[in-house]
């Protein structure tokens, strides 16, 4: 496996869907390749940073309105 | 399928537990907004979509049978509301670029081929971020670069990366929600993450 092939398998590797023989060859390559190790770490960082986009506070007026709607539904 | 799964959030909601509902709003509002923006573009419209989706959830809770998780059910409603809103908007506004032809399902390389030598090994490998302070890599400004990179993606990649990486759905759940194959999900996710990584490489160099 060369770097050009390894970079295209990064997501399959991270998602855990790489067949075990390919996984072994992937890990053997990574162990000896600084560039691909950096690339893999960066793909993981991209995912970690994307997760942070979920941390958006709910505007208080919207939260209040939704809670009211929930309470009213209970009374029906 | 068919079997109702164990879901404490669903049971609490059906029992009218307000605190449980509030906690759900706080956990899901951000990812729901990002998902809505995948379809409608404009933030104000996306906020309307999320609110309408929540109200739909509240009104339909009695009919929710729990064949999927509560989270899957809620995000499925967001997708439906957002898609129908987009259809309405596209009658007024030209949104031709939305489902433009894109390479989301292509297996073409995601890395510039000139970066590899004829042996397929890196000629110019990605610069390591080990020497960049973690406070810079994880700073809010860096998160904004990721947001911009995701917003620039073709819609098919955007919905997958938002569900998987922003909303935190498990791999199989994403393909089920979108009605695509697990293989398509992985290809689109790969292209999306590669594009985000590339944007970060440019920003952090």
HADDOCK unambig.tbl for C-alpha pairs under 7 A between the chains (distance, minus, plus):
assign (segid A and resid 2 and name CA) (segid B and resid 120 and name CA) 5.43 0.50 0.50
assign (segid A and resid 2 and name CA) (segid B and resid 121 and name CA) 5.69 0.50 0.50
assign (segid A and resid 3 and name CA) (segid B and resid 120 and name CA) 5.83 0.50 0.50
assign (segid A and resid 3 and name CA) (segid B and resid 121 and name CA) 4.85 0.50 0.50
assign (segid A and resid 3 and name CA) (segid B and resid 122 and name CA) 6.17 0.50 0.50
assign (segid A and resid 4 and name CA) (segid B and resid 116 and name CA) 6.72 0.50 0.50
assign (segid A and resid 4 and name CA) (segid B and resid 120 and name CA) 5.19 0.50 0.50
assign (segid A and resid 4 and name CA) (segid B and resid 121 and name CA) 6.41 0.50 0.50
assign (segid A and resid 8 and name CA) (segid B and resid 109 and name CA) 6.95 0.50 0.50
assign (segid A and resid 11 and name CA) (segid B and resid 190 and name CA) 5.34 0.50 0.50
assign (segid A and resid 35 and name CA) (segid B and resid 122 and name CA) 6.92 0.50 0.50
assign (segid A and resid 35 and name CA) (segid B and resid 125 and name CA) 4.95 0.50 0.50
assign (segid A and resid 35 and name CA) (segid B and resid 126 and name CA) 5.85 0.50 0.50
assign (segid A and resid 38 and name CA) (segid B and resid 126 and name CA) 6.58 0.50 0.50
assign (segid A and resid 38 and name CA) (segid B and resid 128 and name CA) 5.57 0.50 0.50
assign (segid A and resid 39 and name CA) (segid B and resid 126 and name CA) 6.23 0.50 0.50
assign (segid A and resid 42 and name CA) (segid B and resid 197 and name CA) 6.21 0.50 0.50
assign (segid A and resid 43 and name CA) (segid B and resid 193 and name CA) 6.51 0.50 0.50
assign (segid A and resid 43 and name CA) (segid B and resid 194 and name CA) 6.97 0.50 0.50
assign (segid A and resid 43 and name CA) (segid B and resid 197 and name CA) 5.86 0.50 0.50
assign (segid A and resid 46 and name CA) (segid B and resid 193 and name CA) 6.68 0.50 0.50
assign (segid A and resid 46 and name CA) (segid B and resid 196 and name CA) 6.24 0.50 0.50
assign (segid A and resid 46 and name CA) (segid B and resid 197 and name CA) 5.64 0.50 0.50
assign (segid A and resid 47 and name CA) (segid B and resid 165 and name CA) 5.83 0.50 0.50
assign (segid A and resid 49 and name CA) (segid B and resid 143 and name CA) 5.68 0.50 0.50
assign (segid A and resid 49 and name CA) (segid B and resid 146 and name CA) 6.92 0.50 0.50
assign (segid A and resid 50 and name CA) (segid B and resid 146 and name CA) 6.36 0.50 0.50
assign (segid A and resid 50 and name CA) (segid B and resid 165 and name CA) 5.92 0.50 0.50
assign (segid A and resid 50 and name CA) (segid B and resid 166 and name CA) 5.42 0.50 0.50
assign (segid A and resid 51 and name CA) (segid B and resid 165 and name CA) 5.52 0.50 0.50
assign (segid A and resid 51 and name CA) (segid B and resid 166 and name CA) 4.29 0.50 0.50
assign (segid A and resid 53 and name CA) (segid B and resid 166 and name CA) 6.14 0.50 0.50
assign (segid A and resid 54 and name CA) (segid B and resid 30 and name CA) 4.63 0.50 0.50
assign (segid A and resid 54 and name CA) (segid B and resid 31 and name CA) 4.77 0.50 0.50
assign (segid A and resid 54 and name CA) (segid B and resid 166 and name CA) 5.60 0.50 0.50
assign (segid A and resid 54 and name CA) (segid B and resid 167 and name CA) 6.59 0.50 0.50
assign (segid A and resid 55 and name CA) (segid B and resid 30 and name CA) 5.90 0.50 0.50
assign (segid A and resid 56 and name CA) (segid B and resid 30 and name CA) 4.61 0.50 0.50
assign (segid A and resid 57 and name CA) (segid B and resid 30 and name CA) 6.92 0.50 0.50
assign (segid A and resid 58 and name CA) (segid B and resid 26 and name CA) 6.29 0.50 0.50
assign (segid A and resid 58 and name CA) (segid B and resid 29 and name CA) 6.35 0.50 0.50
assign (segid A and resid 70 and name CA) (segid B and resid 58 and name CA) 6.08 0.50 0.50
assign (segid A and resid 73 and name CA) (segid B and resid 58 and name CA) 6.92 0.50 0.50
assign (segid A and resid 73 and name CA) (segid B and resid 59 and name CA) 6.89 0.50 0.50
assign (segid A and resid 74 and name CA) (segid B and resid 16 and name CA) 6.16 0.50 0.50
